[in-house]
Amino acid sequence: MKRMIAMLVLSAGFVGMAQVPNFYKNSGSSSNASGRPTYYYDRNGMSAGRSQTTGNTTYYYDSNGRPAGKATRSGNTTYYYNRNGTSAGRSQTSGGTTYYYDNTGRSAGRASTSGNNTYYYNRNGTSAGRSRNSGGTTYYYDSNGRSAGRSTR
């Protein structure tokens, strides 16, 4: 079974959105300015799901097109919900760093962006991987630098 990409970064136990390793998050908006969806692919190039943003809400779907959850942005805070509408956690962005919290408010990790790269860290500060944006495609890498998947807009 494929591992799930979480709405939140890091293996924090949050609800999965599309299928790619569960410690990655597509940086920024999940669809481009024209509102087209973002498609996620696993490391083998197989469809892993998609996301679609409408206003301040991003809806996530699994590889079979079933609803998987949503994220609602309010200012610099994003709230995450699983497919049943139950809170899965939140993130807050300050400068180039996004801090992630589980549904009990405990720290779950962080992501720091520098140029086209985003570096992910777990709650202990250990590297969990990175992503690199390149012309509408985001490439994901695990903590050992191996390809973990991609998303396209």
Sequence and secondary structure as in RCSB ss.txt:
>XXXX:A:sequence
MKRMIAMLVLSAGFVGMAQVPNFYKNSGSSSNASGRPTYYYDRNGMSAGRSQTTGNTTYYYDSNGRPAGKATRSG
NTTYYYNRNGTSAGRSQTSGGTTYYYDNTGRSAGRASTSGNNTYYYNRNGTSAGRSRNSGGTTYYYDSNGRSAGR
STR
>XXXX:A:secstr
    EESSSSSS   EEESS TT    S SS TT   EEEEETTS EEEEEEEETTEEEEE TTS EEEEEEEET
TEEEEEETTS EEEEEEEETTEEEEE TTS EEEEEEEETTEEEEEETTS EEEEEEEETTEEEEE TTS EEEE
EE 
